[in-house]
Amino acid sequence: MFDFFKKSRKIILQNDLTSEIVISNNEVDIKKTYIKEILNKKKLPIVLLDPLWHSIRDQIVSESINKNEGVLQELLKEQGKLTNDYKEYGIVKQNFFKQILTLSGELQGEGDTGKIEKLNKLHESTLGANQKIEAIEKRLEEVEEEIEKINRNIIEEIIALGYEYISLCKNNCQHLEKEINELREKVVLKTNEKKKNEQILKGIYNYMHHVVGQNQIEVIDKELWDKEK
């Protein structure tokens, strides 16, 4: 029993009466394999940046999705930092180039040792900036690939589990429709019964009103009917 639940997932649908089913991980994996093939060349939105996903996020219970979303969030943070670093080092590199051009122009007519030394340091700093930019570019490519991979994995999981939720909702809808029809029939029966009682009440009251008269009926009403209320 324990092994079964280790290799299975619980699909929970939160409503007035919580519904749940248990499916094997193998079933989900089979669906994900098929979904992966279908979505292979399709550009997918980043789930954490997709408002439509957030609108249904709380309706799908999945430890796997929760875990992968955490990984994706960290990757997106790293991507943002790398992008900012790339821009900053680009600005630094441009400043080095400007200083190099200025010093190179000043050195054309003179051989200032101090300026030559400063120029050499600027060249070294530029090379260092280039190396840093190349390292950032390389890591950015890696992060983008990781984001693409984990994001696809999440969406494949969402769709695979989504069909299980759809199946559960359809079953619940059929069950609820049956209950609604039964209640509707009861409402019709009770409504007809109420109408019959109203007709009997009206018929008897009209007869008494006809025989006794309005003034006397009002007296009798106060004595008998009002006291019963």
Secondary structure, 3 states (H helix, E strand, C coil): CHHHHHCEEEEEECCCCCEEEEEEHHHHHHHHHHHHHHCCCCCCCCHHHCHHHHHHHHHCCCHHHHHHHHHHHHHHHHHHHHHHHHHHHHHHHHHHHHHHHHHHHHHCCCCCHHHHHHHHHHHHHHHHHHHHHHHHHHHHHHHHHHHHHHHHHHHHHHHHHHHHHHHHHHHHHHHHHHHHHHHHHHHHHHHHHHHHHHHHHHHHHHHHHHHHCHHHHHHHHHHHHHHHC
